[in-house]
């Protein structure tokens, strides 16, 4: 019994399967069989779509991180460089 080689699915394919699972017109098992993926994988993609749907409409931009203080980082790099030279 040989194992199937690992497959990498594109983001478009994952979205297509997740949207089809989200519609609910077919069961997860039917969708998975149609697209030749495991039912757990189709369920996981559906869950990820539901969790990250808000990011599509700018949710990620609102949660941007604070700017990094480059002066402090450069000072720390200089300090560590001097310590390593000794």
Secondary structure, DSSP 4 states (H G I P E B T S, - for coil): -PPPPP----HHHHHHHHHHHHH-SS-HHHHHHHHTS-HHHHHHHHHHHHHHHHHHTTHHHHTPPPPP-HHHHHHHHHHHHHHHH-
